[in-house]
């Protein structure tokens, strides 16, 4: 038991980082969103199949207008616009995709799906892709919480996604998505973290132990081993088992920027940036 307590002694890169109800570090403070008048997601999904093509067209038009009202807008200097021909709706599901633009230039895209499943409304974040030159301007930090808030306001039970494309593993960890099940960390993150720790140990054997570089590597290796021990030894679902967010922040110094530049790295970002895992966030 004492060993488990010691393993849980992982600090956030920011001591004032907010915590969730279980006492775990979370990614973004609350109260960031400006309320907007948005239709509930469930109200855009018809209760019954359309009786004819005219009714089908009316349902689709109503859904497209509701989606545009809910999500179209400017986020961090970029604009998201739902692509009307890609809005699909039937009696169980609503799906849509949209473009992210910087002025007249398309710089990314996003896609989402909502479904009535086993008596509850669930969401799937299918895609969020942003050109490298458009990253770091605050789009995701505003757009993702806005989408999540629409989900929670609409009674969505949980949001699922596949983290992985490009830096997606790090991005969704930063937004505090949890492992879908016990296998996710074991398959994707634990092996990568073990390799990184071993690589750091090998580098330390080749450089001056009194150098600043050595100090940095020792710091990263210690942070990586701490999380690695918890992944191997703590029970999945317990407070001691590290979340994706905690893994992503391992080795991060206070105030260290979170851009994707290669020279601004720490072990947690390196590991999660290239990882692929199934994630979930619950209401």
Phi, psi and omega in degrees: 000318179299325180295319180297321179296319180296321181293336183277357184279057178258130184262147172289157176293341179234113183302337180266009178303133181293157178241156176273187185292342178267003178085009181267151179299139174245171191269322186227139177291155180283175175075021182270345190261142175268123182302142176222154182282107184229139176291150175292142182301316181299331179288343179271352179258115183296150183281341184217159177298148179294144181284334181202178183293327179297316179294321177301316180295321180294319178298317182292318179297319179295320179294317181297318179293321179294319178297314180300318179297324186280324192235339181297134178161182181265135181223110177060035178087354175247163183238136172254133178227120177296134181274107190306317179296344182266003176280123180233140181211141169217195187286355179234345193216147170231129179224144176204159176225162181204168181260146171251125186233151173242096190067237179267359185260130176282126183238002179178180179207162179213152181215144185217156179217138179232139187215141169278119185220119177052046174082006178222158178265126181234158182236150174229119174274102188285315189205138167216105185236133182222130178305147184303320182292340180265356180281159177082010181255000175098007181298304184299323182295341176255321185289314183297310177300328177294318177295317179298317181297322176298319178299309183294320178297334182269001178084018177297134182284319179200160176245126176249154177197162173252107180276134178169314187301134181053238179267019187301326179299319178287318183301310184286332171297320180295333177270012172068034170282139184264168176297138177295320178206182186293338184282339189298309180292321182296324183278320192255316190266315184303312179297321180294319180295319179298319179295317180297318179296317178296321179295321178296317179299321179293321179295323180296333178286346187249359184235168180295120183293344180263006183276161176297325178299318179295319178300317179296316181294321176299317178300315181292318179297318179297316180296319179294317180294324179299313179290321180299318178299322180289320177298323182278328189253335183274156179280132178302134180095347178276165179295336181280343181282123187292137175281166174304322179298314180298319177299316184295335183263359181300124178086000181281131179274153179305129178081359181292128184295153184254030177286173181264015179294139186297331182274002176245070187239158166215165191298322181295321179291318179301316183291311185283334181299323181262010184270158175229123183206156177272126185240162180210146171228130184251152181293000000 
